[in-house]
Amino acid sequence: MKGIIVNGLKGFGMGAANLVPGVSGGTIALLTGIYHELIEAINSLMVPATWKSLFRGKWSTFWKQAHGTFLLSLGAGILLSILSLSKLMVYVLETYPVQTWAFFFGLILASAYVLFRGIHGWGWREMLLVLAGGAFGIWVSTLESMSHTPDDLWYIFLCGAVSICTMILPGVSGSFVLLVMGKYDYIMKALDVTALNIPVIIAFALGCAVGILAFTKFLHWLLGRWEKQTILVLLGFILGSLVKVWPWSNPDALAAAGIDTSLTLPQWPGALLWAVIGIVFVAAMEISARQKNA
């Protein structure tokens, strides 16, 4: 039961991160030590032997092969987070953009350090992979959002399939991809518990299911053959995403919140405080993980 609750909390954190453009739920999964298990669990759903156990009536075998308890608790946490925090995230991003972005900047920076510390045997090849990942992360983070996109369910399905692939990539934000595809606000409003848009949610969820199953297969193959190289590229992704979460990177959002962009100095103490809180949050999770392993 304790493990179920812990996985649910990790899923809650992933869901909250996925709601913020520029922050990746994959980063939270990597930070909390469940990234490899997550990829393995989702990949198991693509293995024919898993479903053979189900069709033969071997329920316990199927549940174990499919990592059922892990996926169910994690998925419940993600779903609860998305449904309960979607309106809150929109509010804090609109009202307190500097503090919110500063918190996630600190969180992502500390996460990158934790990942960097776990990699051994640095050389020019390793640095080149990190730089390549960083360049791609910067490119994705600086894409311009599309305008006048259709509200048709087929496009919502496509948005779900594309965004979910980036949601499980550390450093690449699925919410930002939705923003680029012109459907972030539309999906957030559809998820508002006071006015749920069921057809949109179903189309988006189906797209997510198809996208994550297909993309996870590819990630599982990469981690199986080139684990270190893949992690190095993911580290680059995380560092590159810092461009998007820099607290003053979006002047329009600051102006909408009534913040004078010409007076950045008075905002620094609050931004620094929230960045430190994000770093402390990661450090606390690291210490907790070490104590558990010990």
C-alpha positions in Angstrom: 0.0 0.0 0.0 2.9 2.4 0.8 4.4 1.7 -2.6 1.1 2.4 -4.3 0.7 5.7 -2.5 4.3 6.8 -3.3 3.8 5.9 -7.0 0.5 7.8 -7.0 2.3 10.9 -5.6 5.0 10.6 -8.2 2.2 10.4 -10.9 0.6 13.5 -9.3 4.0 15.3 -9.7 4.2 14.2 -13.3 0.7 15.4 -14.1 1.4 18.8 -12.5 4.6 19.2 -14.5 2.9 18.2 -17.7 0.4 21.1 -17.2 3.1 23.7 -17.4 4.5 24.7 -20.9 8.2 24.2 -20.7 8.2 21.6 -18.0 8.2 17.8 -18.7 6.6 15.1 -16.8 9.5 12.9 -18.0 11.8 15.1 -15.9 9.8 14.3 -12.8 9.8 10.6 -13.7 13.6 10.6 -14.2 14.1 12.6 -11.0 12.0 10.3 -8.8 13.7 7.2 -10.2 10.8 5.6 -12.1 11.7 6.6 -15.6 13.2 3.2 -16.7 10.3 1.3 -15.0 7.8 3.6 -16.7 9.3 2.9 -20.1 9.5 -0.9 -19.3 5.9 -1.0 -18.1 4.4 0.8 -21.1 6.5 -1.3 -23.4 5.1 -4.4 -21.8 1.7 -3.5 -23.2 3.1 -3.9 -26.7 4.4 -7.4 -26.0 2.1 -10.1 -27.4 2.9 -12.5 -24.5 1.4 -10.1 -22.1 -2.0 -10.2 -23.8 -1.8 -13.9 -24.4 -1.8 -14.3 -20.6 -5.0 -12.2 -20.4 -6.8 -14.1 -23.1 -5.9 -17.5 -21.5 -7.4 -16.3 -18.3 -4.1 -16.0 -16.4 -5.1 -12.8 -14.7 -2.4 -12.6 -12.1 0.3 -13.3 -14.7 -1.1 -10.7 -17.0 -1.2 -8.1 -14.2 2.4 -8.8 -13.2 3.7 -8.8 -16.8 1.8 -5.5 -17.5 3.1 -3.9 -14.3 -0.5 -3.3 -13.5 -0.2 -2.0 -10.0 2.6 0.4 -11.0 0.7 1.8 -14.0 -2.6 2.0 -12.3 -1.3 3.9 -9.3 0.8 6.2 -11.4 -2.0 6.8 -13.9 -4.4 7.6 -11.1 -2.0 10.2 -9.7 -1.5 11.8 -13.1 -5.2 11.9 -13.9 -6.1 13.3 -10.4 -3.4 16.0 -10.8 -4.5 17.0 -14.3 -8.2 17.3 -13.3 -7.6 19.0 -10.0 -4.7 21.4 -10.9 -5.5 22.4 -14.5 -7.3 25.6 -13.4 -4.8 26.3 -10.7 -1.8 26.1 -13.1 -3.5 28.5 -15.5 -4.2 30.9 -12.6 -0.6 30.9 -11.2 1.0 31.2 -14.6 -1.2 34.2 -15.4 -1.0 35.9 -12.0 2.5 35.0 -10.7 4.5 34.1 -13.8 7.9 35.1 -12.5 7.6 33.1 -9.3 6.1 30.1 -11.0 8.7 30.0 -13.8 11.5 30.6 -11.2 10.3 27.6 -9.2 10.4 25.3 -12.2 13.7 26.8 -13.4 15.2 25.8 -10.0 13.6 22.4 -10.2 14.8 21.6 -13.7 18.3 22.9 -13.0 18.6 20.7 -9.9 17.2 17.7 -11.8 19.9 18.2 -14.5 22.6 18.3 -11.8 21.3 15.0 -10.3 21.3 13.4 -13.7 24.8 14.8 -14.5 26.2 13.4 -11.3 25.0 9.9 -12.1 26.9 9.7 -15.4 30.5 8.4 -15.4 33.2 8.4 -18.0 33.0 11.8 -19.6 34.8 12.5 -22.9 34.3 14.5 -26.1 31.7 12.1 -27.4 29.6 12.4 -24.2 29.8 16.2 -24.4 28.8 16.2 -28.0 25.7 14.2 -27.3 24.7 16.6 -24.5 25.3 19.6 -26.8 23.2 17.9 -29.5 20.4 17.3 -27.0 20.6 20.8 -25.7 20.5 22.3 -29.2 17.3 20.3 -30.0 15.8 21.3 -26.6 16.4 25.0 -27.3 15.0 24.6 -30.8 11.8 23.0 -29.6 11.5 25.6 -26.7 11.7 28.5 -29.1 9.2 27.4 -31.7 6.4 29.9 -32.5 2.9 28.8 -31.7 0.5 28.1 -34.5 -2.7 30.2 -34.9 -6.1 29.4 -36.4 -5.9 25.6 -35.8 -9.0 23.5 -36.3 -11.1 22.3 -33.3 -12.0 19.1 -35.1 -11.6 15.9 -33.1 -9.1 14.4 -35.6 -6.8 17.4 -34.8 -7.3 17.0 -31.1 -6.4 13.3 -31.5 -3.2 14.3 -33.4 -2.4 16.8 -30.6 -2.7 14.1 -28.0 -0.5 11.6 -30.0 2.3 14.2 -30.6 2.2 15.9 -27.1 2.3 12.6 -25.2 5.5 11.6 -26.9 7.2 14.7 -25.6 5.6 14.4 -22.2 7.6 11.3 -21.4 10.8 12.8 -22.8 12.7 14.6 -20.0 13.3 18.2 -20.9 10.7 18.3 -23.7 7.4 19.8 -22.6 4.2 18.2 -23.9 2.3 21.3 -22.8 4.6 23.5 -24.8 4.0 21.3 -27.8 0.3 21.8 -27.3 1.0 25.5 -27.2 2.9 25.3 -30.5 0.0 23.4 -32.0 -2.4 26.1 -30.9 -4.4 23.9 -28.5 -3.0 24.4 -25.0 -5.8 26.8 -23.8 -8.4 24.7 -25.6 -7.4 21.5 -23.9 -7.0 23.2 -20.5 -10.6 24.5 -20.7 -11.8 21.1 -21.8 -10.3 19.6 -18.6 -11.9 22.2 -16.3 -13.9 20.0 -13.9 -16.7 22.7 -13.8 -17.2 22.3 -17.6 -15.8 19.1 -18.9 -15.8 18.7 -22.7 -16.2 14.9 -22.9 -15.8 14.5 -26.7 -12.6 16.5 -26.7 -11.2 14.7 -23.7 -11.9 11.3 -25.2 -10.3 12.2 -28.6 -7.3 13.6 -26.8 -7.0 10.6 -24.5 -7.2 8.2 -27.5 -4.4 10.1 -29.2 -2.3 10.0 -26.1 -2.8 6.2 -25.8 -1.8 5.6 -29.4 1.2 8.0 -29.3 2.6 6.8 -26.0 2.4 3.1 -26.9 4.2 3.6 -30.2 6.8 6.1 -29.0 7.6 4.1 -25.8 8.5 1.1 -28.0 11.2 3.2 -29.7 12.5 4.6 -26.3 12.6 1.1 -24.8 14.7 0.0 -27.8 17.1 3.0 -27.4 17.6 2.5 -23.7 18.2 -1.2 -24.2 20.9 -0.7 -26.8 22.4 2.7 -26.0 21.3 3.6 -22.4 24.2 5.9 -21.6 24.0 7.8 -24.9 20.2 8.2 -24.6 20.5 9.5 -21.0 23.2 12.0 -22.2 20.9 13.3 -25.0 18.0 13.6 -22.4 20.3 15.6 -20.2 20.8 17.9 -23.1 17.1 18.2 -23.5 16.7 19.2 -19.9 19.3 21.8 -20.1 17.9 23.2 -23.4 14.5 23.5 -21.9 15.8 26.1 -19.4 15.5 28.6 -22.2 11.7 28.3 -22.0 11.3 28.4 -18.2 13.6 31.5 -17.7 11.3 33.7 -15.6 11.6 36.7 -18.0 11.4 34.8 -21.3 7.8 35.7 -22.0 7.3 39.5 -22.0 3.7 39.2 -23.1 2.8 37.0 -20.1 4.5 39.4 -17.8 2.7 42.4 -19.3 -0.6 40.5 -18.9 0.1 40.0 -15.2 0.7 43.7 -14.8 4.5 43.4 -14.4 6.7 46.2 -15.6 9.3 44.4 -17.7 11.6 47.4 -17.4 11.9 46.9 -13.7 13.4 43.5 -13.3 15.5 44.2 -10.2 12.6 44.3 -7.8 11.4 40.9 -9.1 14.8 39.1 -8.5 14.4 38.4 -4.7 11.1 36.6 -5.2 12.3 34.8 -8.3 15.5 33.7 -6.5 13.5 32.5 -3.5 11.2 30.3 -5.6 14.2 29.0 -7.6 15.8 28.0 -4.3 12.6 26.3 -3.2 12.6 24.3 -6.4 16.2 23.2 -5.8 15.5 22.3 -2.2 12.5 20.3 -3.3 14.7 18.2 -5.6 17.4 17.9 -3.0 14.8 16.6 -0.5 13.6 14.0 -3.0 17.2 12.9 -3.6 18.0 12.5 0.1 14.7 10.6 0.5 15.7 8.3 -2.4 19.2 7.6 -0.9 17.8 6.8 2.5 15.3 4.4 0.9 18.1 2.7 -1.1 20.3 2.5 2.0 
